[in-house]
Amino acid sequence: MRARATGTRCGGHRPLVVTAGIGALLLATAGGALAASGDDAGDSVRDPGGRWFSIGLMSGSTRMDTALSDYRWDMTPRVDWGAQALVGRGRFATGLRVWRAQTTQRIDPSDATSAAGVSATSTEVVGHGRFATALGCDLMGVASTGLLHLGYHPDRVTVAPSGGGTPIAVDLAAVNEWTGGAGLAVRRPLGGTWAAGVEVEHSLYALDTAHRNGSTIEYGRQSFGDWSARLELAWISRRP
């Protein structure tokens, strides 16, 4: 985190709405394909005694906490990527998820060239619990916990002093913090060994912060919350 910047906070829910809308269309299409094939691919997943394993690729968008705009983080939505692997028995599953979101942070508010790319990579243990089935879709609660890694690219920028003088090199150290989240997911079999899903999750974490108050720099610790919407295409292997 860097010195606090003045201005209006920005951000919005549009990337989440678009992702969720695409997910609904994808699941509706999946339902038609499943009905046409007459495949019972999802039955063993819904069987309380059925064991299964899945590997999925994910894409979507993360809406970062708008409070980060006070520290000159760019709130422009971007396409993000990830993957997850789950092992389940019946309605419950656990596994590992990796998700990478990206943005930029301007170190010097008066110099656009001082912006550095920020990659927010979360590596988390996730748990899924199916609580209902409707229209052929599994409705699940999702919980996660793990490590958030914030890395800068480049990790050193040069800032020109406001009063002139020798430019100052600023090192941008990587940050690692614990994160946890909860949300909802919908998954539907596509037939055979494939399934499609969409999930929306809210995650929380805390960061050490610094901002200018008059002629002094104040340090503290602040909590932030991000919203992520993800589409998933998963391969599922089932065992009796």
VMD Tcl script that draws the C-alpha trace (Angstrom):
set ca {
  {0.00 0.00 0.00}
  {1.12 3.57 -0.61}
  {0.18 7.14 0.27}
  {-3.51 7.92 0.19}
  {-4.83 9.63 -2.93}
  {-7.77 12.02 -3.16}
  {-10.65 11.47 -5.54}
  {-13.86 9.58 -5.97}
  {-13.93 5.85 -5.42}
  {-14.83 3.90 -8.48}
  {-15.89 0.37 -9.35}
  {-19.10 -1.46 -10.19}
  {-20.99 -4.71 -10.39}
  {-21.10 -4.92 -14.20}
  {-18.37 -7.62 -14.61}
  {-20.14 -9.80 -12.03}
  {-23.53 -9.37 -13.71}
  {-22.07 -10.17 -17.14}
  {-20.27 -13.26 -15.85}
  {-23.35 -14.52 -14.01}
  {-25.47 -13.90 -17.12}
  {-23.09 -15.86 -19.32}
  {-23.12 -18.60 -16.71}
  {-26.92 -18.81 -16.78}
  {-26.88 -19.07 -20.59}
  {-24.16 -21.72 -20.43}
  {-26.13 -23.80 -17.92}
  {-29.33 -23.47 -19.94}
  {-27.51 -24.72 -23.03}
  {-26.06 -27.55 -20.96}
  {-29.54 -28.52 -19.85}
  {-30.70 -28.81 -23.43}
  {-27.73 -30.97 -24.35}
  {-28.34 -33.21 -21.36}
  {-32.02 -33.62 -22.14}
  {-31.22 -34.46 -25.75}
  {-28.67 -37.09 -24.80}
  {-30.71 -38.64 -21.99}
  {-27.43 -39.06 -20.08}
  {-27.58 -39.63 -16.31}
  {-24.03 -38.35 -15.82}
  {-24.94 -36.36 -12.71}
  {-26.68 -39.18 -10.83}
  {-23.56 -40.63 -9.19}
  {-22.51 -37.18 -8.00}
  {-25.89 -36.75 -6.31}
  {-25.78 -40.25 -4.82}
  {-24.94 -39.86 -1.09}
  {-22.49 -42.76 -1.42}
  {-20.99 -41.85 -4.77}
  {-17.33 -40.81 -4.93}
  {-16.05 -38.41 -7.56}
  {-13.08 -36.29 -8.60}
  {-13.07 -33.19 -10.81}
  {-10.54 -30.85 -12.44}
  {-11.83 -27.54 -13.75}
  {-10.60 -24.46 -15.58}
  {-12.14 -21.14 -14.53}
  {-12.52 -17.67 -15.99}
  {-14.33 -14.59 -14.77}
  {-13.72 -11.28 -13.06}
  {-12.91 -9.94 -9.59}
  {-14.38 -6.67 -8.33}
  {-11.78 -5.44 -5.84}
  {-12.78 -3.45 -2.79}
  {-13.44 0.16 -3.87}
  {-11.50 1.35 -0.81}
  {-8.34 0.31 -2.66}
  {-8.92 3.19 -5.09}
  {-7.91 5.51 -2.21}
  {-4.45 3.96 -2.54}
  {-4.48 4.53 -6.31}
  {-5.43 0.99 -7.32}
  {-7.14 0.85 -10.71}
  {-10.72 -0.45 -10.43}
  {-11.12 -1.20 -14.16}
  {-12.56 -4.77 -14.54}
  {-10.33 -7.37 -16.18}
  {-10.67 -10.98 -17.29}
  {-9.16 -13.28 -14.66}
  {-8.24 -16.98 -14.70}
  {-7.92 -19.92 -12.36}
  {-8.31 -23.66 -11.83}
  {-9.57 -25.99 -9.14}
  {-9.50 -29.68 -8.27}
  {-12.16 -31.28 -6.05}
  {-12.60 -34.66 -4.40}
  {-16.11 -35.48 -3.25}
  {-18.46 -38.08 -1.86}
  {-22.10 -37.47 -2.63}
  {-23.11 -33.93 -1.77}
  {-19.83 -32.82 -0.14}
  {-16.45 -32.01 -1.71}
  {-13.15 -30.43 -0.80}
  {-10.11 -29.46 -2.82}
  {-7.69 -26.79 -3.94}
  {-8.33 -23.64 -6.00}
  {-5.89 -21.15 -7.55}
  {-7.27 -17.81 -8.76}
  {-5.33 -14.88 -10.26}
  {-6.71 -11.35 -10.55}
  {-4.83 -8.35 -11.95}
  {-4.84 -4.56 -11.68}
  {-2.38 -1.65 -11.46}
  {-1.35 0.78 -8.71}
  {0.04 4.25 -9.36}
  {2.81 5.06 -6.90}
  {3.12 8.76 -7.77}
  {-0.31 10.39 -8.38}
  {1.24 13.01 -10.68}
  {3.18 10.56 -12.84}
  {1.38 7.93 -14.93}
  {4.68 6.17 -15.64}
  {4.97 5.25 -11.94}
  {2.17 2.69 -12.25}
  {3.06 -0.91 -11.49}
  {1.08 -4.02 -12.33}
  {-0.39 -5.90 -9.35}
  {-1.17 -9.62 -9.53}
  {-3.40 -10.96 -6.75}
  {-2.98 -14.74 -6.64}
  {-4.97 -16.72 -4.09}
  {-4.21 -20.36 -3.31}
  {-7.04 -21.75 -1.22}
  {-8.56 -24.87 0.25}
  {-12.22 -24.92 -0.77}
  {-15.25 -26.82 0.46}
  {-18.50 -27.40 -1.45}
  {-21.78 -28.58 0.04}
  {-24.84 -29.26 -2.14}
  {-28.04 -28.11 -0.45}
  {-30.55 -28.43 -3.29}
  {-31.12 -29.65 -6.85}
  {-33.35 -27.73 -9.24}
  {-33.89 -28.06 -13.00}
  {-31.05 -30.55 -13.19}
  {-28.60 -28.16 -11.48}
  {-26.74 -28.71 -8.22}
  {-26.96 -25.67 -5.91}
  {-23.98 -25.50 -3.54}
  {-22.59 -23.41 -0.73}
  {-18.87 -22.62 -1.04}
  {-16.32 -21.77 1.66}
  {-12.59 -21.14 1.21}
  {-9.46 -20.20 3.12}
  {-5.86 -19.80 2.06}
  {-3.05 -17.44 1.16}
  {-3.26 -14.27 -0.94}
  {-0.07 -13.22 -2.71}
  {0.23 -9.67 -4.06}
  {3.15 -9.25 -6.48}
  {4.28 -6.13 -8.32}
  {5.53 -5.96 -11.94}
  {7.93 -4.18 -12.07}
  {8.88 -4.41 -8.40}
  {10.83 -1.12 -8.52}
  {9.67 2.26 -9.83}
  {11.31 5.70 -9.92}
  {9.49 8.66 -8.38}
  {10.50 12.27 -9.01}
  {10.36 14.48 -5.85}
  {7.69 17.20 -6.06}
  {10.25 19.92 -5.29}
  {12.78 18.66 -7.79}
  {16.02 16.88 -7.08}
  {17.30 13.36 -7.57}
  {14.63 10.77 -8.50}
  {13.87 8.22 -5.78}
  {13.80 4.46 -6.47}
  {10.91 2.78 -4.67}
  {11.05 -0.98 -4.06}
  {7.65 -2.71 -4.10}
  {7.88 -5.77 -1.90}
  {5.48 -8.67 -2.39}
  {2.73 -9.08 0.21}
  {1.36 -12.37 1.60}
  {-1.81 -12.40 3.70}
  {-4.43 -14.92 4.81}
  {-7.80 -14.75 3.09}
  {-11.16 -16.42 3.55}
  {-14.41 -16.39 1.63}
  {-17.91 -17.76 1.17}
  {-20.36 -17.88 -1.70}
  {-22.77 -19.86 -3.85}
  {-22.20 -22.10 -6.87}
  {-24.35 -23.83 -9.48}
  {-23.10 -26.85 -11.43}
  {-24.83 -28.89 -14.13}
  {-23.67 -32.00 -16.03}
  {-23.08 -31.55 -19.74}
  {-23.30 -35.26 -20.38}
  {-20.54 -37.84 -20.32}
  {-17.69 -36.75 -18.04}
  {-18.13 -32.96 -18.33}
  {-19.92 -30.37 -16.24}
  {-20.27 -26.58 -16.30}
  {-20.74 -24.23 -13.41}
  {-20.85 -20.65 -12.21}
  {-20.03 -19.32 -8.76}
  {-20.07 -15.98 -6.95}
  {-17.91 -15.54 -3.86}
  {-17.03 -12.78 -1.40}
  {-13.52 -12.92 0.08}
  {-11.98 -10.99 2.99}
  {-8.38 -10.10 3.83}
  {-6.39 -7.40 5.66}
  {-3.43 -5.28 4.53}
  {-0.96 -2.97 6.24}
  {-1.66 0.55 4.97}
  {0.00 3.97 4.94}
  {-1.51 7.32 4.00}
  {-0.65 10.97 4.35}
  {-2.49 13.10 6.90}
  {-1.17 16.62 6.50}
  {2.59 16.51 6.92}
  {2.66 13.08 8.59}
  {2.33 9.51 7.34}
  {-0.14 7.37 9.26}
  {0.24 3.60 9.36}
  {-2.46 1.11 10.12}
  {-4.15 -2.14 9.13}
  {-7.35 -2.25 7.12}
  {-9.75 -5.00 6.08}
  {-10.88 -5.33 2.47}
  {-13.46 -7.44 0.67}
  {-13.54 -8.54 -2.99}
  {-16.34 -10.08 -5.06}
  {-15.49 -12.70 -7.70}
  {-17.72 -14.28 -10.35}
  {-16.32 -17.37 -12.08}
  {-17.33 -19.71 -14.87}
  {-15.99 -23.27 -14.75}
  {-15.68 -26.12 -17.23}
  {-14.85 -29.30 -15.31}
  {-13.94 -32.88 -16.14}
  {-15.43 -35.37 -13.67}
  {-14.36 -38.91 -12.88}
  {-16.77 -41.03 -10.87}
  {-16.20 -44.12 -8.74}
  {-18.82 -46.47 -7.25}
}
mol new
graphics top color blue
foreach p $ca { graphics top sphere $p radius 0.5 }
foreach p [lrange $ca 0 end-1] q [lrange $ca 1 end] { graphics top cylinder $p $q radius 0.2 }
display resetview
